[in-house]
């Protein structure tokens, strides 16, 4: 099974909204990490300024690369 890391940055407007209502922040972030489809939907919604996906190595692949 492949492992992936999704990195993103929030827009200034999204940070302001999260700081204004912190109770929504934890719920929304938790949901964003449930599925890759949700992360894509969040990006399309304008809350994310930029994002990228990186394929990760397994432990054995990392050892082999060393």
C-alpha positions, 0 to 999 in steps of 0.5 A: 500500500502506497503512503502519501503526505499532503501538505497545504497552506491556508489562505489569510482569510481561512486563518482569520475564520479559524481564529475567530471560531476555534471550535470549528477548526478542529472539526474541519481539520479532522475531516480534511484528513479522513480522505484524499477526496475531502482534501481536494474538496477543501482546496477547491473551496478556496480555504487552501492557498496551495498544496502538494502531495508527496509519495512516501517511502516505507521503512524498508525502502528508506533503509535500502535508499541509505 
